[in-house]
Each structure stands twice: as C-alpha cells, then as structure tokens.
Amino acid sequence: MKIQKLVGLLIVIFIIFGSVSIVGFQLFNNIHSILFVLGGATG
C-alpha cells in the first residue's frame, strides 16, 4: 500500500511539473489546482 501511494504521488508530481513547465505563465492559477490535487492524493 505504501509503495503504491508513493508511486501515485510521484506520478502526480511529474504531471504537475509537466503542466507547469508547459503553461508557465499561468503558474499562479495552477497553484490552486496543485494544492487541490495534492490534498486529494494525500487525504
């Protein structure tokens, strides 16, 4: 279970980094969605 959760978090982090690097200028708009996704993944 713990390994699967860590892998899931890593995937989410890679997706976030990818979207941030692509969007770039909308970083401040992405912060809300990033916090929401991380909250859902950890909660």
CHARMM-style PDB file with segment names, atoms N, HN, CA, C and O in Angstrom:
ATOM      1  N   MET     1       0.847  -1.206   0.000  1.00  0.00      PROA
ATOM      2  CA  MET     1       0.000   0.000   0.000  1.00  0.00      PROA
ATOM      3  C   MET     1       0.883   1.258   0.000  1.00  0.00      PROA
ATOM      4  O   MET     1       0.650   2.187  -0.773  1.00  0.00      PROA
ATOM      5  N   LYS     2       1.892   1.276   0.869  1.00  0.00      PROA
ATOM      6  HN  LYS     2       2.081   0.521   1.497  1.00  0.00      PROA
ATOM      7  CA  LYS     2       2.728   2.476   0.945  1.00  0.00      PROA
ATOM      8  C   LYS     2       3.468   2.704  -0.364  1.00  0.00      PROA
ATOM      9  O   LYS     2       3.587   3.840  -0.821  1.00  0.00      PROA
ATOM     10  N   ILE     3       3.972   1.617  -0.976  1.00  0.00      PROA
ATOM     11  HN  ILE     3       3.876   0.694  -0.604  1.00  0.00      PROA
ATOM     12  CA  ILE     3       4.715   1.765  -2.233  1.00  0.00      PROA
ATOM     13  C   ILE     3       3.789   2.314  -3.323  1.00  0.00      PROA
ATOM     14  O   ILE     3       4.184   3.192  -4.089  1.00  0.00      PROA
ATOM     15  N   GLN     4       2.570   1.801  -3.391  1.00  0.00      PROA
ATOM     16  HN  GLN     4       2.249   1.088  -2.768  1.00  0.00      PROA
ATOM     17  CA  GLN     4       1.627   2.282  -4.407  1.00  0.00      PROA
ATOM     18  C   GLN     4       1.310   3.750  -4.182  1.00  0.00      PROA
ATOM     19  O   GLN     4       1.182   4.509  -5.143  1.00  0.00      PROA
ATOM     20  N   LYS     5       1.180   4.166  -2.910  1.00  0.00      PROA
ATOM     21  HN  LYS     5       1.284   3.549  -2.129  1.00  0.00      PROA
ATOM     22  CA  LYS     5       0.872   5.569  -2.618  1.00  0.00      PROA
ATOM     23  C   LYS     5       2.039   6.464  -3.036  1.00  0.00      PROA
ATOM     24  O   LYS     5       1.831   7.542  -3.593  1.00  0.00      PROA
ATOM     25  N   LEU     6       3.276   6.010  -2.765  1.00  0.00      PROA
ATOM     26  HN  LEU     6       3.446   5.135  -2.312  1.00  0.00      PROA
ATOM     27  CA  LEU     6       4.446   6.801  -3.159  1.00  0.00      PROA
ATOM     28  C   LEU     6       4.529   6.913  -4.670  1.00  0.00      PROA
ATOM     29  O   LEU     6       4.820   7.988  -5.196  1.00  0.00      PROA
ATOM     30  N   VAL     7       4.277   5.816  -5.376  1.00  0.00      PROA
ATOM     31  HN  VAL     7       4.040   4.944  -4.949  1.00  0.00      PROA
ATOM     32  CA  VAL     7       4.310   5.849  -6.840  1.00  0.00      PROA
ATOM     33  C   VAL     7       3.245   6.805  -7.361  1.00  0.00      PROA
ATOM     34  O   VAL     7       3.495   7.566  -8.295  1.00  0.00      PROA
ATOM     35  N   GLY     8       2.065   6.767  -6.763  1.00  0.00      PROA
ATOM     36  HN  GLY     8       1.862   6.149  -6.004  1.00  0.00      PROA
ATOM     37  CA  GLY     8       0.989   7.669  -7.180  1.00  0.00      PROA
ATOM     38  C   GLY     8       1.374   9.122  -6.972  1.00  0.00      PROA
ATOM     39  O   GLY     8       1.114   9.969  -7.826  1.00  0.00      PROA
ATOM     40  N   LEU     9       2.001   9.412  -5.824  1.00  0.00      PROA
ATOM     41  HN  LEU     9       2.213   8.724  -5.130  1.00  0.00      PROA
ATOM     42  CA  LEU     9       2.426  10.783  -5.552  1.00  0.00      PROA
ATOM     43  C   LEU     9       3.488  11.230  -6.554  1.00  0.00      PROA
ATOM     44  O   LEU     9       3.467  12.369  -7.022  1.00  0.00      PROA
ATOM     45  N   LEU    10       4.423  10.324  -6.885  1.00  0.00      PROA
ATOM     46  HN  LEU    10       4.440   9.400  -6.505  1.00  0.00      PROA
ATOM     47  CA  LEU    10       5.462  10.674  -7.860  1.00  0.00      PROA
ATOM     48  C   LEU    10       4.844  10.979  -9.217  1.00  0.00      PROA
ATOM     49  O   LEU    10       5.247  11.927  -9.891  1.00  0.00      PROA
ATOM     50  N   ILE    11       3.863  10.171  -9.616  1.00  0.00      PROA
ATOM     51  HN  ILE    11       3.536   9.401  -9.068  1.00  0.00      PROA
ATOM     52  CA  ILE    11       3.198  10.411 -10.902  1.00  0.00      PROA
ATOM     53  C   ILE    11       2.511  11.764 -10.894  1.00  0.00      PROA
ATOM     54  O   ILE    11       2.600  12.519 -11.863  1.00  0.00      PROA
ATOM     55  N   VAL    12       1.819  12.075  -9.790  1.00  0.00      PROA
ATOM     56  HN  VAL    12       1.747  11.462  -9.003  1.00  0.00      PROA
ATOM     57  CA  VAL    12       1.134  13.371  -9.688  1.00  0.00      PROA
ATOM     58  C   VAL    12       2.145  14.506  -9.773  1.00  0.00      PROA
ATOM     59  O   VAL    12       1.908  15.507 -10.449  1.00  0.00      PROA
ATOM     60  N   ILE    13       3.281  14.348  -9.080  1.00  0.00      PROA
ATOM     61  HN  ILE    13       3.473  13.535  -8.530  1.00  0.00      PROA
ATOM     62  CA  ILE    13       4.305  15.401  -9.083  1.00  0.00      PROA
ATOM     63  C   ILE    13       4.862  15.604 -10.497  1.00  0.00      PROA
ATOM     64  O   ILE    13       5.057  16.738 -10.935  1.00  0.00      PROA
ATOM     65  N   PHE    14       5.118  14.489 -11.211  1.00  0.00      PROA
ATOM     66  HN  PHE    14       4.960  13.568 -10.856  1.00  0.00      PROA
ATOM     67  CA  PHE    14       5.631  14.617 -12.579  1.00  0.00      PROA
ATOM     68  C   PHE    14       4.614  15.307 -13.473  1.00  0.00      PROA
ATOM     69  O   PHE    14       4.980  16.132 -14.310  1.00  0.00      PROA
ATOM     70  N   ILE    15       3.323  14.972 -13.300  1.00  0.00      PROA
ATOM     71  HN  ILE    15       3.026  14.302 -12.620  1.00  0.00      PROA
ATOM     72  CA  ILE    15       2.270  15.602 -14.107  1.00  0.00      PROA
ATOM     73  C   ILE    15       2.220  17.102 -13.809  1.00  0.00      PROA
ATOM     74  O   ILE    15       2.081  17.926 -14.713  1.00  0.00      PROA
ATOM     75  N   ILE    16       2.336  17.439 -12.516  1.00  0.00      PROA
ATOM     76  HN  ILE    16       2.449  16.770 -11.782  1.00  0.00      PROA
ATOM     77  CA  ILE    16       2.295  18.857 -12.130  1.00  0.00      PROA
ATOM     78  C   ILE    16       3.485  19.600 -12.745  1.00  0.00      PROA
ATOM     79  O   ILE    16       3.319  20.681 -13.311  1.00  0.00      PROA
ATOM     80  N   PHE    17       4.683  19.021 -12.634  1.00  0.00      PROA
ATOM     81  HN  PHE    17       4.818  18.144 -12.175  1.00  0.00      PROA
ATOM     82  CA  PHE    17       5.869  19.676 -13.199  1.00  0.00      PROA
ATOM     83  C   PHE    17       5.716  19.847 -14.705  1.00  0.00      PROA
ATOM     84  O   PHE    17       6.084  20.884 -15.258  1.00  0.00      PROA
ATOM     85  N   GLY    18       5.174  18.830 -15.367  1.00  0.00      PROA
ATOM     86  HN  GLY    18       4.875  17.988 -14.919  1.00  0.00      PROA
ATOM     87  CA  GLY    18       4.981  18.912 -16.806  1.00  0.00      PROA
ATOM     88  C   GLY    18       4.014  20.020 -17.174  1.00  0.00      PROA
ATOM     89  O   GLY    18       4.273  20.801 -18.090  1.00  0.00      PROA
ATOM     90  N   SER    19       2.890  20.090 -16.456  1.00  0.00      PROA
ATOM     91  HN  SER    19       2.679  19.456 -15.712  1.00  0.00      PROA
ATOM     92  CA  SER    19       1.893  21.112 -16.775  1.00  0.00      PROA
ATOM     93  C   SER    19       2.425  22.506 -16.465  1.00  0.00      PROA
ATOM     94  O   SER    19       2.158  23.456 -17.201  1.00  0.00      PROA
ATOM     95  N   VAL    20       3.178  22.626 -15.376  1.00  0.00      PROA
ATOM     96  HN  VAL    20       3.396  21.854 -14.778  1.00  0.00      PROA
ATOM     97  CA  VAL    20       3.734  23.933 -15.016  1.00  0.00      PROA
ATOM     98  C   VAL    20       4.751  24.391 -16.053  1.00  0.00      PROA
ATOM     99  O   VAL    20       4.764  25.559 -16.441  1.00  0.00      PROA
ATOM    100  N   SER    21       5.603  23.473 -16.502  1.00  0.00      PROA
ATOM    101  HN  SER    21       5.592  22.524 -16.186  1.00  0.00      PROA
ATOM    102  CA  SER    21       6.624  23.847 -17.481  1.00  0.00      PROA
ATOM    103  C   SER    21       5.993  24.206 -18.821  1.00  0.00      PROA
ATOM    104  O   SER    21       6.521  25.040 -19.556  1.00  0.00      PROA
ATOM    105  N   ILE    22       4.848  23.569 -19.141  1.00  0.00      PROA
ATOM    106  HN  ILE    22       4.419  22.892 -18.543  1.00  0.00      PROA
ATOM    107  CA  ILE    22       4.170  23.876 -20.403  1.00  0.00      PROA
ATOM    108  C   ILE    22       3.405  25.194 -20.282  1.00  0.00      PROA
ATOM    109  O   ILE    22       3.514  26.062 -21.149  1.00  0.00      PROA
ATOM    110  N   VAL    23       2.638  25.339 -19.214  1.00  0.00      PROA
ATOM    111  HN  VAL    23       2.549  24.634 -18.510  1.00  0.00      PROA
ATOM    112  CA  VAL    23       1.801  26.538 -19.065  1.00  0.00      PROA
ATOM    113  C   VAL    23       2.656  27.745 -18.681  1.00  0.00      PROA
ATOM    114  O   VAL    23       2.549  28.810 -19.290  1.00  0.00      PROA
ATOM    115  N   GLY    24       3.503  27.572 -17.671  1.00  0.00      PROA
ATOM    116  HN  GLY    24       3.590  26.707 -17.176  1.00  0.00      PROA
ATOM    117  CA  GLY    24       4.462  28.605 -17.302  1.00  0.00      PROA
ATOM    118  C   GLY    24       3.808  29.874 -16.776  1.00  0.00      PROA
ATOM    119  O   GLY    24       3.806  30.126 -15.571  1.00  0.00      PROA
ATOM    120  N   PHE    25       3.252  30.674 -17.687  1.00  0.00      PROA
ATOM    121  HN  PHE    25       3.253  30.469 -18.666  1.00  0.00      PROA
ATOM    122  CA  PHE    25       2.742  31.986 -17.296  1.00  0.00      PROA
ATOM    123  C   PHE    25       1.516  31.884 -16.395  1.00  0.00      PROA
ATOM    124  O   PHE    25       1.199  32.829 -15.672  1.00  0.00      PROA
ATOM    125  N   GLN    26       0.827  30.750 -16.431  1.00  0.00      PROA
ATOM    126  HN  GLN    26       1.085  29.983 -17.019  1.00  0.00      PROA
ATOM    127  CA  GLN    26      -0.364  30.580 -15.588  1.00  0.00      PROA
ATOM    128  C   GLN    26      -0.014  29.829 -14.306  1.00  0.00      PROA
ATOM    129  O   GLN    26      -0.854  29.125 -13.746  1.00  0.00      PROA
ATOM    130  N   LEU    27       1.226  29.980 -13.845  1.00  0.00      PROA
ATOM    131  HN  LEU    27       1.908  30.552 -14.300  1.00  0.00      PROA
ATOM    132  CA  LEU    27       1.680  29.258 -12.656  1.00  0.00      PROA
ATOM    133  C   LEU    27       0.807  29.574 -11.447  1.00  0.00      PROA
ATOM    134  O   LEU    27       0.452  28.676 -10.684  1.00  0.00      PROA
ATOM    135  N   PHE    28       0.459  30.849 -11.271  1.00  0.00      PROA
ATOM    136  HN  PHE    28       0.748  31.579 -11.891  1.00  0.00      PROA
ATOM    137  CA  PHE    28      -0.333  31.222 -10.100  1.00  0.00      PROA
ATOM    138  C   PHE    28      -1.717  30.593 -10.142  1.00  0.00      PROA
ATOM    139  O   PHE    28      -2.283  30.263  -9.099  1.00  0.00      PROA
ATOM    140  N   ASN    29      -2.268  30.423 -11.347  1.00  0.00      PROA
ATOM    141  HN  ASN    29      -1.809  30.691 -12.194  1.00  0.00      PROA
ATOM    142  CA  ASN    29      -3.551  29.752 -11.473  1.00  0.00      PROA
ATOM    143  C   ASN    29      -3.412  28.269 -11.175  1.00  0.00      PROA
ATOM    144  O   ASN    29      -4.352  27.643 -10.685  1.00  0.00      PROA
ATOM    145  N   ASN    30      -2.244  27.700 -11.467  1.00  0.00      PROA
ATOM    146  HN  ASN    30      -1.480  28.209 -11.864  1.00  0.00      PROA
ATOM    147  CA  ASN    30      -2.031  26.271 -11.250  1.00  0.00      PROA
ATOM    148  C   ASN    30      -1.833  25.941  -9.774  1.00  0.00      PROA
ATOM    149  O   ASN    30      -2.067  24.807  -9.357  1.00  0.00      PROA
ATOM    150  N   ILE    31      -1.402  26.926  -8.979  1.00  0.00      PROA
ATOM    151  HN  ILE    31      -1.211  27.847  -9.318  1.00  0.00      PROA
ATOM    152  CA  ILE    31      -1.133  26.661  -7.565  1.00  0.00      PROA
ATOM    153  C   ILE    31      -2.390  26.126  -6.883  1.00  0.00      PROA
ATOM    154  O   ILE    31      -2.313  25.187  -6.091  1.00  0.00      PROA
ATOM    155  N   HSD    32      -3.543  26.714  -7.186  1.00  0.00      PROA
ATOM    156  HN  HSD    32      -3.605  27.477  -7.830  1.00  0.00      PROA
ATOM    157  CA  HSD    32      -4.784  26.242  -6.573  1.00  0.00      PROA
ATOM    158  C   HSD    32      -5.062  24.798  -6.947  1.00  0.00      PROA
ATOM    159  O   HSD    32      -5.402  23.992  -6.082  1.00  0.00      PROA
ATOM    160  N   SER    33      -4.924  24.459  -8.216  1.00  0.00      PROA
ATOM    161  HN  SER    33      -4.648  25.114  -8.920  1.00  0.00      PROA
ATOM    162  CA  SER    33      -5.192  23.089  -8.657  1.00  0.00      PROA
ATOM    163  C   SER    33      -4.138  22.135  -8.098  1.00  0.00      PROA
ATOM    164  O   SER    33      -4.446  20.985  -7.786  1.00  0.00      PROA
ATOM    165  N   ILE    34      -2.895  22.607  -7.971  1.00  0.00      PROA
ATOM    166  HN  ILE    34      -2.645  23.541  -8.224  1.00  0.00      PROA
ATOM    167  CA  ILE    34      -1.842  21.756  -7.418  1.00  0.00      PROA
ATOM    168  C   ILE    34      -2.184  21.419  -5.969  1.00  0.00      PROA
ATOM    169  O   ILE    34      -2.120  20.255  -5.573  1.00  0.00      PROA
ATOM    170  N   LEU    35      -2.548  22.431  -5.172  1.00  0.00      PROA
ATOM    171  HN  LEU    35      -2.600  23.376  -5.493  1.00  0.00      PROA
ATOM    172  CA  LEU    35      -2.898  22.186  -3.786  1.00  0.00      PROA
ATOM    173  C   LEU    35      -4.095  21.258  -3.696  1.00  0.00      PROA
ATOM    174  O   LEU    35      -4.143  20.385  -2.829  1.00  0.00      PROA
ATOM    175  N   PHE    36      -5.056  21.437  -4.581  1.00  0.00      PROA
ATOM    176  HN  PHE    36      -5.017  22.146  -5.285  1.00  0.00      PROA
ATOM    177  CA  PHE    36      -6.261  20.589  -4.583  1.00  0.00      PROA
ATOM    178  C   PHE    36      -5.895  19.148  -4.888  1.00  0.00      PROA
ATOM    179  O   PHE    36      -6.372  18.229  -4.222  1.00  0.00      PROA
ATOM    180  N   VAL    37      -5.043  18.943  -5.900  1.00  0.00      PROA
ATOM    181  HN  VAL    37      -4.655  19.689  -6.441  1.00  0.00      PROA
ATOM    182  CA  VAL    37      -4.649  17.576  -6.287  1.00  0.00      PROA
ATOM    183  C   VAL    37      -3.834  16.929  -5.173  1.00  0.00      PROA
ATOM    184  O   VAL    37      -4.069  15.773  -4.822  1.00  0.00      PROA
ATOM    185  N   LEU    38      -2.873  17.674  -4.613  1.00  0.00      PROA
ATOM    186  HN  LEU    38      -2.682  18.613  -4.898  1.00  0.00      PROA
ATOM    187  CA  LEU    38      -2.050  17.113  -3.534  1.00  0.00      PROA
ATOM    188  C   LEU    38      -2.916  16.803  -2.315  1.00  0.00      PROA
ATOM    189  O   LEU    38      -2.712  15.784  -1.656  1.00  0.00      PROA
ATOM    190  N   GLY    39      -3.868  17.665  -2.013  1.00  0.00      PROA
ATOM    191  HN  GLY    39      -4.033  18.493  -2.548  1.00  0.00      PROA
ATOM    192  CA  GLY    39      -4.772  17.411  -0.887  1.00  0.00      PROA
ATOM    193  C   GLY    39      -5.571  16.146  -1.109  1.00  0.00      PROA
ATOM    194  O   GLY    39      -5.774  15.362  -0.181  1.00  0.00      PROA
ATOM    195  N   GLY    40      -6.026  15.942  -2.342  1.00  0.00      PROA
ATOM    196  HN  GLY    40      -5.861  16.578  -3.096  1.00  0.00      PROA
ATOM    197  CA  GLY    40      -6.800  14.742  -2.647  1.00  0.00      PROA
ATOM    198  C   GLY    40      -5.932  13.503  -2.632  1.00  0.00      PROA
ATOM    199  O   GLY    40      -6.384  12.430  -2.231  1.00  0.00      PROA
ATOM    200  N   ALA    41      -4.669  13.642  -3.073  1.00  0.00      PROA
ATOM    201  HN  ALA    41      -4.303  14.513  -3.399  1.00  0.00      PROA
ATOM    202  CA  ALA    41      -3.791  12.475  -3.134  1.00  0.00      PROA
ATOM    203  C   ALA    41      -3.338  12.068  -1.730  1.00  0.00      PROA
ATOM    204  O   ALA    41      -3.239  10.878  -1.430  1.00  0.00      PROA
ATOM    205  N   THR    42      -3.065  13.046  -0.878  1.00  0.00      PROA
ATOM    206  HN  THR    42      -3.145  14.012  -1.122  1.00  0.00      PROA
ATOM    207  CA  THR    42      -2.570  12.721   0.468  1.00  0.00      PROA
ATOM    208  C   THR    42      -3.715  12.454   1.426  1.00  0.00      PROA
ATOM    209  O   THR    42      -3.550  11.708   2.391  1.00  0.00      PROA
ATOM    210  N   GLY    43      -4.879  13.053   1.174  1.00  0.00      PROA
ATOM    211  HN  GLY    43      -5.013  13.658   0.389  1.00  0.00      PROA
ATOM    212  CA  GLY    43      -6.022  12.893   2.058  1.00  0.00      PROA
ATOM    213  C   GLY    43      -6.806  11.676   1.709  1.00  0.00      PROA
ATOM    214  OT1 GLY    43      -7.811  11.383   2.356  1.00  0.00      PROA
TER     215      GLY     43
END
